[in-house]
């Protein structure tokens, strides 16, 4: 289960992405690390840590 901080941050990020009319392709909880992963527009990858901090992941 995600933490409260992760849940709130995930909602905020998803809301901001959809306000910009960007599609969200995947939202998943990585059980190995405990991080939430959001993939949007097939190339934007965002990772949310259990404390609510987040970062962009560059897959290139």
C-alpha distance matrix in Angstrom:
0.0 3.8 6.5 9.3 11.5 9.7 9.4 13.1 14.3 13.0 14.9 17.8 18.2 18.0 20.4 22.7 22.8 23.8 26.3 28.0 28.0 25.9 24.0 20.4 20.3 16.7 13.2 10.8 7.9 10.1 8.9 12.2 11.9 8.4 10.1 9.9 13.3 15.6 18.9 21.5 25.2 24.8 25.5 23.3 20.2 18.0 15.4 13.1 12.5 10.1 13.2 13.6 16.6 17.1 19.9 21.7 21.9 25.4 25.5 29.3
3.8 0.0 3.8 6.6 8.1 6.0 6.3 9.8 10.7 9.8 12.0 14.6 14.9 15.2 17.7 19.6 19.9 21.3 23.6 25.2 25.5 23.5 22.1 18.5 18.9 15.5 11.8 10.0 7.3 9.7 9.7 12.5 11.1 7.3 7.9 7.5 11.2 13.3 16.9 19.3 23.1 23.0 23.3 20.8 17.8 15.1 12.5 9.8 9.3 7.0 9.9 9.9 12.9 13.6 16.6 18.6 19.3 22.9 23.5 27.3
6.5 3.8 0.0 3.8 5.4 5.1 6.2 8.7 9.9 10.4 12.4 14.3 15.3 16.3 18.2 20.0 21.0 22.5 24.2 26.0 26.9 25.1 24.1 20.8 21.7 18.5 14.7 13.4 10.7 12.7 12.5 14.7 12.7 9.0 9.5 9.8 13.5 15.5 19.3 21.4 25.2 25.5 25.4 22.5 19.6 16.4 13.7 10.3 9.0 5.8 7.5 8.1 11.6 13.2 16.7 19.3 20.5 24.2 25.3 29.0
9.3 6.6 3.8 0.0 3.8 5.5 5.1 6.3 8.6 9.8 10.8 12.5 14.3 15.4 16.6 18.5 20.1 21.3 22.6 24.8 25.9 24.6 23.9 20.9 22.4 19.6 15.8 15.3 13.3 15.8 16.0 18.4 16.2 12.6 12.4 11.9 15.4 16.6 20.3 21.9 25.6 26.4 26.4 23.3 20.8 17.5 15.3 11.7 11.1 8.4 8.6 8.2 12.0 13.9 17.6 20.3 22.0 25.8 27.2 30.8
11.5 8.1 5.4 3.8 0.0 3.8 5.5 5.3 6.1 8.5 10.1 10.7 12.2 14.2 15.4 16.6 18.3 20.1 21.1 23.0 24.5 23.1 22.9 20.0 21.8 19.2 15.6 15.4 13.6 15.7 16.5 18.3 15.5 12.3 11.3 11.0 14.2 15.3 19.0 20.4 24.1 25.0 24.5 21.2 18.7 15.1 13.0 9.2 8.7 6.8 5.9 4.6 8.4 10.7 14.4 17.4 19.4 23.2 24.9 28.4
9.7 6.0 5.1 5.5 3.8 0.0 3.8 5.5 5.1 5.9 8.5 9.8 10.3 11.9 13.9 15.2 16.2 18.1 19.7 21.2 22.3 20.5 20.0 16.9 18.3 15.6 12.0 11.7 10.1 12.3 13.6 15.6 12.9 9.8 8.2 7.3 10.4 11.7 15.5 17.2 21.0 21.6 21.2 18.1 15.5 12.0 9.9 6.3 6.7 5.6 6.6 4.6 7.9 8.9 12.4 14.9 16.6 20.3 21.8 25.4
9.4 6.3 6.2 5.1 5.5 3.8 0.0 3.8 5.5 5.1 6.2 8.7 10.0 10.6 12.2 14.3 15.4 16.5 18.2 20.3 21.1 19.7 18.9 15.8 17.5 14.9 11.3 11.5 10.6 13.7 15.0 17.6 15.5 12.1 10.7 8.8 11.6 12.1 15.7 17.1 20.8 21.7 22.0 19.0 16.8 13.7 12.2 9.2 10.3 9.1 10.2 8.0 11.3 11.8 15.1 17.1 18.9 22.5 23.7 27.3
13.1 9.8 8.7 6.3 5.3 5.5 3.8 0.0 3.8 5.5 5.2 6.3 8.7 10.0 10.6 12.4 14.4 15.5 16.5 18.8 20.1 19.2 19.1 16.6 18.9 16.9 13.6 14.6 14.0 17.0 18.5 20.8 18.4 15.2 13.4 11.5 13.8 13.6 17.1 17.7 21.2 22.7 22.7 19.4 17.7 14.4 13.5 10.4 11.7 10.9 10.6 7.8 10.8 11.7 15.1 17.2 19.6 23.1 24.9 28.2
14.3 10.7 9.9 8.6 6.1 5.1 5.5 3.8 0.0 3.8 5.4 5.0 6.1 8.5 9.7 10.5 12.2 14.2 15.2 16.9 18.5 17.2 17.4 14.9 17.3 15.5 12.4 13.6 13.3 15.7 17.8 19.7 16.9 14.2 11.7 9.8 11.6 11.2 14.6 15.3 18.8 20.2 19.7 16.2 14.5 11.1 10.4 7.5 9.5 10.0 9.6 5.9 7.9 8.2 11.4 13.5 16.1 19.6 21.6 24.8
13.0 9.8 10.4 9.8 8.5 5.9 5.1 5.5 3.8 0.0 3.8 5.5 5.2 6.0 8.4 9.9 10.5 12.2 14.1 15.6 16.5 14.9 14.4 11.6 13.7 11.8 8.8 10.4 10.8 13.7 16.1 18.3 16.0 13.4 10.6 7.8 9.0 8.2 11.6 12.4 16.0 17.3 17.4 14.2 12.5 9.5 9.3 7.3 10.1 10.9 11.7 8.4 10.2 9.2 11.8 13.1 15.2 18.5 19.9 23.3
14.9 12.0 12.4 10.8 10.1 8.5 6.2 5.2 5.4 3.8 0.0 3.8 5.6 5.2 6.0 8.6 9.9 10.6 12.1 14.4 15.2 14.4 14.1 11.9 14.6 13.3 10.6 12.8 13.7 16.9 19.2 21.6 19.6 16.8 14.3 11.3 12.4 10.8 13.7 13.6 16.9 18.8 19.3 16.2 15.2 12.6 13.0 11.0 13.7 14.0 14.5 11.1 13.1 12.5 14.9 16.0 18.3 21.4 22.9 26.1
17.8 14.6 14.3 12.5 10.7 9.8 8.7 6.3 5.0 5.5 3.8 0.0 3.8 5.6 5.1 6.2 8.7 10.1 10.5 12.7 14.4 13.8 14.6 13.0 16.1 15.3 13.1 15.4 16.2 19.0 21.5 23.6 21.1 18.5 15.7 13.0 13.7 12.0 14.5 13.9 16.9 19.2 19.1 15.7 15.1 12.3 13.2 11.3 14.1 14.9 14.5 10.8 12.0 11.4 13.6 14.8 17.7 20.7 22.6 25.6
18.2 14.9 15.3 14.3 12.2 10.3 10.0 8.7 6.1 5.2 5.6 3.8 0.0 3.8 5.4 5.1 6.2 8.7 9.8 10.9 12.6 11.2 12.0 10.3 13.3 12.8 11.0 13.6 14.9 17.3 20.3 22.0 19.6 17.6 14.2 11.4 11.2 8.9 11.1 10.5 13.5 15.7 15.3 11.9 11.5 8.9 10.5 9.7 13.0 14.8 14.8 11.0 11.3 9.6 11.0 11.4 14.3 17.1 19.0 21.9
18.0 15.2 16.3 15.4 14.2 11.9 10.6 10.0 8.5 6.0 5.2 5.6 3.8 0.0 3.8 5.4 5.1 6.2 8.5 10.0 10.6 9.3 9.2 7.4 10.7 10.6 9.2 12.4 14.5 17.3 20.3 22.4 20.6 18.4 15.3 11.9 11.3 8.4 10.1 9.0 12.0 14.3 14.9 12.0 11.9 10.3 12.1 11.7 15.2 16.7 17.4 13.8 14.6 12.6 13.8 13.6 15.9 18.4 19.6 22.6
20.4 17.7 18.2 16.6 15.4 13.9 12.2 10.6 9.7 8.4 6.0 5.1 5.4 3.8 0.0 3.8 5.5 5.3 6.1 8.8 9.8 9.9 10.7 10.1 13.7 14.0 12.8 16.0 17.9 20.9 23.7 25.9 23.9 21.6 18.6 15.3 15.0 12.1 13.6 11.9 14.2 17.1 17.7 14.8 15.3 13.5 15.4 14.6 17.9 19.1 19.2 15.5 16.4 14.9 16.3 16.2 19.0 21.3 22.8 25.5
22.7 19.6 20.0 18.5 16.6 15.2 14.3 12.4 10.5 9.9 8.6 6.2 5.1 5.4 3.8 0.0 3.8 5.5 5.0 6.5 8.8 8.9 10.9 10.8 14.5 15.2 14.4 17.6 19.4 21.9 25.0 26.8 24.5 22.6 19.2 16.3 15.5 12.5 13.5 11.4 13.3 16.4 16.3 13.2 14.2 12.6 15.0 14.6 18.0 19.8 19.5 15.7 15.7 13.9 14.6 14.3 17.4 19.4 21.4 23.7
22.8 19.9 21.0 20.1 18.3 16.2 15.4 14.4 12.2 10.5 9.9 8.7 6.2 5.1 5.5 3.8 0.0 3.8 5.5 5.3 6.6 5.4 7.3 7.6 11.2 12.5 12.5 16.0 18.4 20.6 24.0 25.7 23.7 22.2 18.7 15.5 13.9 10.4 10.6 7.9 9.5 12.7 12.9 10.2 11.7 11.1 14.1 14.6 18.3 20.4 20.8 17.1 16.8 14.3 14.3 13.1 15.7 17.3 18.8 21.0
23.8 21.3 22.5 21.3 20.1 18.1 16.5 15.5 14.2 12.2 10.6 10.1 8.7 6.2 5.3 5.5 3.8 0.0 3.8 5.2 4.7 5.2 6.5 7.7 11.4 13.2 13.4 17.1 19.8 22.5 25.7 27.8 26.2 24.3 21.1 17.6 16.2 12.6 12.5 9.6 10.7 14.1 15.2 13.1 14.7 14.3 17.1 17.4 21.1 22.8 23.3 19.6 19.9 17.6 17.9 16.8 19.1 20.6 21.7 23.9
26.3 23.6 24.2 22.6 21.1 19.7 18.2 16.5 15.2 14.1 12.1 10.5 9.8 8.5 6.1 5.0 5.5 3.8 0.0 3.8 5.4 7.5 9.9 11.4 15.1 16.8 16.9 20.5 22.9 25.5 28.7 30.7 28.7 26.8 23.5 20.2 19.1 15.6 15.7 12.7 13.5 17.1 17.6 15.3 17.2 16.5 19.3 19.3 22.8 24.5 24.5 20.6 20.8 18.8 19.1 18.2 21.0 22.4 24.0 26.0
28.0 25.2 26.0 24.8 23.0 21.2 20.3 18.8 16.9 15.6 14.4 12.7 10.9 10.0 8.8 6.5 5.3 5.2 3.8 0.0 3.8 5.5 8.9 11.1 14.5 16.7 17.4 21.0 23.6 25.8 29.2 30.9 28.9 27.5 23.9 20.8 19.0 15.4 14.8 11.4 11.3 15.0 15.2 13.2 15.8 15.7 18.9 19.6 23.3 25.5 25.5 21.7 21.3 18.8 18.4 16.8 19.4 20.2 21.8 23.4
28.0 25.5 26.9 25.9 24.5 22.3 21.1 20.1 18.5 16.5 15.2 14.4 12.6 10.6 9.8 8.8 6.6 4.7 5.4 3.8 0.0 3.8 6.5 9.5 12.6 15.3 16.6 20.3 23.3 25.6 29.1 30.9 29.4 27.9 24.5 21.1 19.1 15.3 14.2 10.6 9.9 13.7 14.8 13.5 16.1 16.6 19.9 20.9 24.6 26.7 27.3 23.6 23.4 20.7 20.3 18.4 20.5 21.2 22.1 23.7
25.9 23.5 25.1 24.6 23.1 20.5 19.7 19.2 17.2 14.9 14.4 13.8 11.2 9.3 9.9 8.9 5.4 5.2 7.5 5.5 3.8 0.0 3.8 6.6 9.5 12.3 13.8 17.4 20.5 22.5 26.1 27.7 26.3 25.1 21.7 18.4 16.0 12.2 10.6 6.9 6.2 10.0 11.1 9.9 12.5 13.5 16.9 18.3 22.1 24.5 25.3 21.7 21.3 18.3 17.6 15.4 17.1 17.7 18.4 20.2
24.0 22.1 24.1 23.9 22.9 20.0 18.9 19.1 17.4 14.4 14.1 14.6 12.0 9.2 10.7 10.9 7.3 6.5 9.9 8.9 6.5 3.8 0.0 3.8 6.2 9.3 11.4 15.1 18.5 20.6 24.0 25.9 24.9 23.7 20.5 17.0 14.5 10.8 9.0 5.7 5.5 8.6 10.8 10.2 12.2 13.4 16.5 18.0 21.7 23.9 25.3 21.9 21.9 18.9 18.3 16.2 17.2 18.1 18.1 20.2
20.4 18.5 20.8 20.9 20.0 16.9 15.8 16.6 14.9 11.6 11.9 13.0 10.3 7.4 10.1 10.8 7.6 7.7 11.4 11.1 9.5 6.6 3.8 0.0 3.8 5.9 7.6 11.3 14.7 16.9 20.2 22.2 21.3 20.0 17.0 13.4 11.0 7.4 6.2 4.2 6.3 8.2 10.3 9.2 10.0 10.9 13.5 14.9 18.6 20.6 22.2 19.1 19.3 16.4 16.2 14.4 15.3 16.7 16.7 19.3
20.3 18.9 21.7 22.4 21.8 18.3 17.5 18.9 17.3 13.7 14.6 16.1 13.3 10.7 13.7 14.5 11.2 11.4 15.1 14.5 12.6 9.5 6.2 3.8 0.0 3.8 7.2 10.2 13.9 15.6 18.9 20.8 20.4 19.6 16.8 13.5 10.6 7.7 5.5 5.2 6.6 6.6 9.6 9.6 9.9 11.7 13.9 15.8 19.2 21.3 23.5 20.7 20.9 17.8 17.3 15.3 15.2 16.3 15.4 18.1
16.7 15.5 18.5 19.6 19.2 15.6 14.9 16.9 15.5 11.8 13.3 15.3 12.8 10.6 14.0 15.2 12.5 13.2 16.8 16.7 15.3 12.3 9.3 5.9 3.8 0.0 3.8 6.4 10.1 11.9 15.2 17.2 17.0 16.0 13.5 10.2 7.7 5.6 5.0 6.9 9.5 8.9 11.1 10.5 9.4 10.4 11.7 13.3 16.4 18.2 20.7 18.3 18.8 16.0 16.0 14.6 14.3 16.1 15.2 18.4
13.2 11.8 14.7 15.8 15.6 12.0 11.3 13.6 12.4 8.8 10.6 13.1 11.0 9.2 12.8 14.4 12.5 13.4 16.9 17.4 16.6 13.8 11.4 7.6 7.2 3.8 0.0 3.8 7.2 9.8 12.8 15.3 14.7 13.0 10.6 7.0 5.7 4.6 6.6 8.8 12.2 12.0 13.4 11.9 10.0 9.5 9.8 10.6 13.5 14.8 17.4 15.1 16.1 13.8 14.6 14.1 14.2 16.8 16.4 20.0
10.8 10.0 13.4 15.3 15.4 11.7 11.5 14.6 13.6 10.4 12.8 15.4 13.6 12.4 16.0 17.6 16.0 17.1 20.5 21.0 20.3 17.4 15.1 11.3 10.2 6.4 3.8 0.0 3.8 6.3 9.1 11.7 11.7 10.1 8.5 5.6 5.3 6.6 8.9 11.9 15.2 14.3 15.4 14.1 11.3 10.7 9.8 10.3 12.3 13.2 16.4 14.9 16.1 14.2 15.2 15.1 14.6 17.4 16.7 20.4
7.9 7.3 10.7 13.3 13.6 10.1 10.6 14.0 13.3 10.8 13.7 16.2 14.9 14.5 17.9 19.4 18.4 19.8 22.9 23.6 23.3 20.5 18.5 14.7 13.9 10.1 7.2 3.8 0.0 3.8 5.9 8.8 8.6 6.5 5.8 4.4 6.2 9.0 11.8 15.0 18.4 17.4 18.0 16.4 13.1 11.8 9.6 9.3 10.1 10.4 13.9 13.2 14.7 13.5 15.0 15.7 15.2 18.4 18.0 21.8
10.1 9.7 12.7 15.8 15.7 12.3 13.7 17.0 15.7 13.7 16.9 19.0 17.3 17.3 20.9 21.9 20.6 22.5 25.5 25.8 25.6 22.5 20.6 16.9 15.6 11.9 9.8 6.3 3.8 0.0 3.8 5.5 5.7 5.4 5.4 6.1 7.0 10.5 12.7 16.3 19.6 17.9 18.1 16.8 13.2 12.3 9.6 10.1 10.2 10.9 14.6 14.5 15.3 14.0 14.9 15.5 14.2 17.2 16.4 20.2
8.9 9.7 12.5 16.0 16.5 13.6 15.0 18.5 17.8 16.1 19.2 21.5 20.3 20.3 23.7 25.0 24.0 25.7 28.7 29.2 29.1 26.1 24.0 20.2 18.9 15.2 12.8 9.1 5.9 3.8 0.0 3.8 5.6 5.1 7.4 8.9 10.6 14.1 16.5 20.0 23.3 21.6 21.9 20.6 17.0 15.9 12.9 12.7 11.8 11.5 15.3 16.0 17.3 16.6 17.9 19.0 17.7 20.6 19.8 23.5
12.2 12.5 14.7 18.4 18.3 15.6 17.6 20.8 19.7 18.3 21.6 23.6 22.0 22.4 25.9 26.8 25.7 27.8 30.7 30.9 30.9 27.7 25.9 22.2 20.8 17.2 15.3 11.7 8.8 5.5 3.8 0.0 3.8 6.0 8.2 10.7 11.9 15.6 17.6 21.3 24.4 22.4 22.2 21.0 17.3 16.3 13.2 13.5 12.1 12.3 15.8 17.0 17.5 16.8 17.7 18.7 16.9 19.6 18.7 22.2
11.9 11.1 12.7 16.2 15.5 12.9 15.5 18.4 16.9 16.0 19.6 21.1 19.6 20.6 23.9 24.5 23.7 26.2 28.7 28.9 29.4 26.3 24.9 21.3 20.4 17.0 14.7 11.7 8.6 5.7 5.6 3.8 0.0 3.8 5.4 8.8 10.4 14.2 16.6 20.1 23.4 21.8 21.1 19.4 15.6 14.0 10.5 10.4 8.6 9.1 12.4 13.6 13.9 13.4 14.5 16.0 14.6 17.7 17.6 21.1
8.4 7.3 9.0 12.6 12.3 9.8 12.1 15.2 14.2 13.4 16.8 18.5 17.6 18.4 21.6 22.6 22.2 24.3 26.8 27.5 27.9 25.1 23.7 20.0 19.6 16.0 13.0 10.1 6.5 5.4 5.1 6.0 3.8 0.0 3.8 6.8 9.6 13.2 16.2 19.5 23.0 21.9 21.6 19.5 15.8 13.7 10.2 8.9 7.1 6.5 10.2 11.3 12.6 12.6 14.5 16.3 15.8 19.2 19.4 23.1
10.1 7.9 9.5 12.4 11.3 8.2 10.7 13.4 11.7 10.6 14.3 15.7 14.2 15.3 18.6 19.2 18.7 21.1 23.5 23.9 24.5 21.7 20.5 17.0 16.8 13.5 10.6 8.5 5.8 5.4 7.4 8.2 5.4 3.8 0.0 3.8 6.3 9.8 12.9 16.1 19.6 18.8 18.2 15.9 12.3 9.9 6.4 5.4 4.8 6.1 9.5 9.4 10.0 9.2 10.9 12.6 12.4 15.9 16.4 20.2
9.9 7.5 9.8 11.9 11.0 7.3 8.8 11.5 9.8 7.8 11.3 13.0 11.4 11.9 15.3 16.3 15.5 17.6 20.2 20.8 21.1 18.4 17.0 13.4 13.5 10.2 7.0 5.6 4.4 6.1 8.9 10.7 8.8 6.8 3.8 0.0 3.8 6.7 10.1 13.0 16.7 16.2 16.1 13.7 10.4 8.2 5.7 5.0 6.7 8.1 11.0 9.6 10.6 9.2 10.9 11.9 12.1 15.6 16.0 19.8
13.3 11.2 13.5 15.4 14.2 10.4 11.6 13.8 11.6 9.0 12.4 13.7 11.2 11.3 15.0 15.5 13.9 16.2 19.1 19.0 19.1 16.0 14.5 11.0 10.6 7.7 5.7 5.3 6.2 7.0 10.6 11.9 10.4 9.6 6.3 3.8 0.0 3.8 6.6 9.9 13.4 12.6 12.4 10.4 7.0 5.8 4.6 6.4 9.1 11.4 14.0 12.2 12.2 9.6 10.0 9.9 9.5 12.7 12.8 16.5
15.6 13.3 15.5 16.6 15.3 11.7 12.1 13.6 11.2 8.2 10.8 12.0 8.9 8.4 12.1 12.5 10.4 12.6 15.6 15.4 15.3 12.2 10.8 7.4 7.7 5.6 4.6 6.6 9.0 10.5 14.1 15.6 14.2 13.2 9.8 6.7 3.8 0.0 3.8 6.4 10.1 10.0 10.2 8.0 5.7 5.1 6.4 8.2 11.6 14.0 16.0 13.5 13.5 10.5 10.5 9.6 10.0 12.6 12.9 16.4
18.9 16.9 19.3 20.3 19.0 15.5 15.7 17.1 14.6 11.6 13.7 14.5 11.1 10.1 13.6 13.5 10.6 12.5 15.7 14.8 14.2 10.6 9.0 6.2 5.5 5.0 6.6 8.9 11.8 12.7 16.5 17.6 16.6 16.2 12.9 10.1 6.6 3.8 0.0 3.8 6.9 6.2 6.9 5.6 4.6 6.5 8.9 11.5 14.9 17.6 19.6 17.0 16.5 13.1 12.2 10.0 9.8 11.4 11.0 14.2
21.5 19.3 21.4 21.9 20.4 17.2 17.1 17.7 15.3 12.4 13.6 13.9 10.5 9.0 11.9 11.4 7.9 9.6 12.7 11.4 10.6 6.9 5.7 4.2 5.2 6.9 8.8 11.9 15.0 16.3 20.0 21.3 20.1 19.5 16.1 13.0 9.9 6.4 3.8 0.0 3.8 5.3 6.4 5.1 6.5 8.3 11.5 13.7 17.4 20.0 21.6 18.5 18.0 14.6 13.5 11.1 11.6 12.7 12.8 15.3
25.2 23.1 25.2 25.6 24.1 21.0 20.8 21.2 18.8 16.0 16.9 16.9 13.5 12.0 14.2 13.3 9.5 10.7 13.5 11.3 9.9 6.2 5.5 6.3 6.6 9.5 12.2 15.2 18.4 19.6 23.3 24.4 23.4 23.0 19.6 16.7 13.4 10.1 6.9 3.8 0.0 3.8 5.5 6.1 8.9 11.4 14.8 17.3 20.9 23.7 25.2 22.1 21.3 17.8 16.2 13.3 13.5 13.6 13.3 15.0
24.8 23.0 25.5 26.4 25.0 21.6 21.7 22.7 20.2 17.3 18.8 19.2 15.7 14.3 17.1 16.4 12.7 14.1 17.1 15.0 13.7 10.0 8.6 8.2 6.6 8.9 12.0 14.3 17.4 17.9 21.6 22.4 21.8 21.9 18.8 16.2 12.6 10.0 6.2 5.3 3.8 0.0 3.8 6.2 8.0 11.4 14.3 17.4 20.7 23.6 25.5 22.8 21.9 18.2 16.4 13.2 12.4 12.1 10.8 12.6
25.5 23.3 25.4 26.4 24.5 21.2 22.0 22.7 19.7 17.4 19.3 19.1 15.3 14.9 17.7 16.3 12.9 15.2 17.6 15.2 14.8 11.1 10.8 10.3 9.6 11.1 13.4 15.4 18.0 18.1 21.9 22.2 21.1 21.6 18.2 16.1 12.4 10.2 6.9 6.4 5.5 3.8 0.0 3.8 6.2 9.8 13.0 16.3 19.5 22.8 24.3 21.7 20.2 16.4 14.0 10.5 9.6 8.6 8.0 9.5
23.3 20.8 22.5 23.3 21.2 18.1 19.0 19.4 16.2 14.2 16.2 15.7 11.9 12.0 14.8 13.2 10.2 13.1 15.3 13.2 13.5 9.9 10.2 9.2 9.6 10.5 11.9 14.1 16.4 16.8 20.6 21.0 19.4 19.5 15.9 13.7 10.4 8.0 5.6 5.1 6.1 6.2 3.8 0.0 3.8 6.6 10.1 13.2 16.5 19.8 21.0 18.3 16.7 13.0 10.7 7.4 7.6 7.9 8.7 10.9
20.2 17.8 19.6 20.8 18.7 15.5 16.8 17.7 14.5 12.5 15.2 15.1 11.5 11.9 15.3 14.2 11.7 14.7 17.2 15.8 16.1 12.5 12.2 10.0 9.9 9.4 10.0 11.3 13.1 13.2 17.0 17.3 15.6 15.8 12.3 10.4 7.0 5.7 4.6 6.5 8.9 8.0 6.2 3.8 0.0 3.8 6.7 10.1 13.3 16.6 18.1 15.7 14.3 10.6 8.6 5.8 5.3 7.1 7.7 11.0
18.0 15.1 16.4 17.5 15.1 12.0 13.7 14.4 11.1 9.5 12.6 12.3 8.9 10.3 13.5 12.6 11.1 14.3 16.5 15.7 16.6 13.5 13.4 10.9 11.7 10.4 9.5 10.7 11.8 12.3 15.9 16.3 14.0 13.7 9.9 8.2 5.8 5.1 6.5 8.3 11.4 11.4 9.8 6.6 3.8 0.0 3.8 6.6 10.0 13.3 14.5 12.0 10.6 6.9 5.7 4.6 5.8 9.0 10.5 13.9
15.4 12.5 13.7 15.3 13.0 9.9 12.2 13.5 10.4 9.3 13.0 13.2 10.5 12.1 15.4 15.0 14.1 17.1 19.3 18.9 19.9 16.9 16.5 13.5 13.9 11.7 9.8 9.8 9.6 9.6 12.9 13.2 10.5 10.2 6.4 5.7 4.6 6.4 8.9 11.5 14.8 14.3 13.0 10.1 6.7 3.8 0.0 3.8 6.5 9.9 11.6 9.7 8.6 5.5 5.6 6.4 6.9 10.6 11.9 15.5
13.1 9.8 10.3 11.7 9.2 6.3 9.2 10.4 7.5 7.3 11.0 11.3 9.7 11.7 14.6 14.6 14.6 17.4 19.3 19.6 20.9 18.3 18.0 14.9 15.8 13.3 10.6 10.3 9.3 10.1 12.7 13.5 10.4 8.9 5.4 5.0 6.4 8.2 11.5 13.7 17.3 17.4 16.3 13.2 10.1 6.6 3.8 0.0 3.8 6.7 8.1 6.0 5.9 4.3 6.8 9.1 10.4 14.2 15.7 19.2
12.5 9.3 9.0 11.1 8.7 6.7 10.3 11.7 9.5 10.1 13.7 14.1 13.0 15.2 17.9 18.0 18.3 21.1 22.8 23.3 24.6 22.1 21.7 18.6 19.2 16.4 13.5 12.3 10.1 10.2 11.8 12.1 8.6 7.1 4.8 6.7 9.1 11.6 14.9 17.4 20.9 20.7 19.5 16.5 13.3 10.0 6.5 3.8 0.0 3.8 5.5 5.4 5.5 5.9 8.6 11.5 12.4 16.1 17.7 21.1
10.1 7.0 5.8 8.4 6.8 5.6 9.1 10.9 10.0 10.9 14.0 14.9 14.8 16.7 19.1 19.8 20.4 22.8 24.5 25.5 26.7 24.5 23.9 20.6 21.3 18.2 14.8 13.2 10.4 10.9 11.5 12.3 9.1 6.5 6.1 8.1 11.4 14.0 17.6 20.0 23.7 23.6 22.8 19.8 16.6 13.3 9.9 6.7 3.8 0.0 3.8 5.5 7.5 9.2 12.3 15.3 16.1 19.9 21.2 24.8
13.2 9.9 7.5 8.6 5.9 6.6 10.2 10.6 9.6 11.7 14.5 14.5 14.8 17.4 19.2 19.5 20.8 23.3 24.5 25.5 27.3 25.3 25.3 22.2 23.5 20.7 17.4 16.4 13.9 14.6 15.3 15.8 12.4 10.2 9.5 11.0 14.0 16.0 19.6 21.6 25.2 25.5 24.3 21.0 18.1 14.5 11.6 8.1 5.5 3.8 0.0 3.8 5.7 8.8 12.2 15.7 17.2 20.9 22.8 26.2
13.6 9.9 8.1 8.2 4.6 4.6 8.0 7.8 5.9 8.4 11.1 10.8 11.0 13.8 15.5 15.7 17.1 19.6 20.6 21.7 23.6 21.7 21.9 19.1 20.7 18.3 15.1 14.9 13.2 14.5 16.0 17.0 13.6 11.3 9.4 9.6 12.2 13.5 17.0 18.5 22.1 22.8 21.7 18.3 15.7 12.0 9.7 6.0 5.4 5.5 3.8 0.0 3.8 6.4 10.1 13.4 15.5 19.2 21.3 24.6
16.6 12.9 11.6 12.0 8.4 7.9 11.3 10.8 7.9 10.2 13.1 12.0 11.3 14.6 16.4 15.7 16.8 19.9 20.8 21.3 23.4 21.3 21.9 19.3 20.9 18.8 16.1 16.1 14.7 15.3 17.3 17.5 13.9 12.6 10.0 10.6 12.2 13.5 16.5 18.0 21.3 21.9 20.2 16.7 14.3 10.6 8.6 5.9 5.5 7.5 5.7 3.8 0.0 3.8 7.2 10.8 13.1 16.6 19.1 22.1
17.1 13.6 13.2 13.9 10.7 8.9 11.8 11.7 8.2 9.2 12.5 11.4 9.6 12.6 14.9 13.9 14.3 17.6 18.8 18.8 20.7 18.3 18.9 16.4 17.8 16.0 13.8 14.2 13.5 14.0 16.6 16.8 13.4 12.6 9.2 9.2 9.6 10.5 13.1 14.6 17.8 18.2 16.4 13.0 10.6 6.9 5.5 4.3 5.9 9.2 8.8 6.4 3.8 0.0 3.8 7.2 9.6 13.1 15.6 18.6
19.9 16.6 16.7 17.6 14.4 12.4 15.1 15.1 11.4 11.8 14.9 13.6 11.0 13.8 16.3 14.6 14.3 17.9 19.1 18.4 20.3 17.6 18.3 16.2 17.3 16.0 14.6 15.2 15.0 14.9 17.9 17.7 14.5 14.5 10.9 10.9 10.0 10.5 12.2 13.5 16.2 16.4 14.0 10.7 8.6 5.7 5.6 6.8 8.6 12.3 12.2 10.1 7.2 3.8 0.0 3.8 6.4 9.6 12.5 15.2
21.7 18.6 19.3 20.3 17.4 14.9 17.1 17.2 13.5 13.1 16.0 14.8 11.4 13.6 16.2 14.3 13.1 16.8 18.2 16.8 18.4 15.4 16.2 14.4 15.3 14.6 14.1 15.1 15.7 15.5 19.0 18.7 16.0 16.3 12.6 11.9 9.9 9.6 10.0 11.1 13.3 13.2 10.5 7.4 5.8 4.6 6.4 9.1 11.5 15.3 15.7 13.4 10.8 7.2 3.8 0.0 3.8 6.4 9.4 12.0
21.9 19.3 20.5 22.0 19.4 16.6 18.9 19.6 16.1 15.2 18.3 17.7 14.3 15.9 19.0 17.4 15.7 19.1 21.0 19.4 20.5 17.1 17.2 15.3 15.2 14.3 14.2 14.6 15.2 14.2 17.7 16.9 14.6 15.8 12.4 12.1 9.5 10.0 9.8 11.6 13.5 12.4 9.6 7.6 5.3 5.8 6.9 10.4 12.4 16.1 17.2 15.5 13.1 9.6 6.4 3.8 0.0 3.8 6.1 9.1
25.4 22.9 24.2 25.8 23.2 20.3 22.5 23.1 19.6 18.5 21.4 20.7 17.1 18.4 21.3 19.4 17.3 20.6 22.4 20.2 21.2 17.7 18.1 16.7 16.3 16.1 16.8 17.4 18.4 17.2 20.6 19.6 17.7 19.2 15.9 15.6 12.7 12.6 11.4 12.7 13.6 12.1 8.6 7.9 7.1 9.0 10.6 14.2 16.1 19.9 20.9 19.2 16.6 13.1 9.6 6.4 3.8 0.0 3.8 5.6
25.5 23.5 25.3 27.2 24.9 21.8 23.7 24.9 21.6 19.9 22.9 22.6 19.0 19.6 22.8 21.4 18.8 21.7 24.0 21.8 22.1 18.4 18.1 16.7 15.4 15.2 16.4 16.7 18.0 16.4 19.8 18.7 17.6 19.4 16.4 16.0 12.8 12.9 11.0 12.8 13.3 10.8 8.0 8.7 7.7 10.5 11.9 15.7 17.7 21.2 22.8 21.3 19.1 15.6 12.5 9.4 6.1 3.8 0.0 3.8
29.3 27.3 29.0 30.8 28.4 25.4 27.3 28.2 24.8 23.3 26.1 25.6 21.9 22.6 25.5 23.7 21.0 23.9 26.0 23.4 23.7 20.2 20.2 19.3 18.1 18.4 20.0 20.4 21.8 20.2 23.5 22.2 21.1 23.1 20.2 19.8 16.5 16.4 14.2 15.3 15.0 12.6 9.5 10.9 11.0 13.9 15.5 19.2 21.1 24.8 26.2 24.6 22.1 18.6 15.2 12.0 9.1 5.6 3.8 0.0
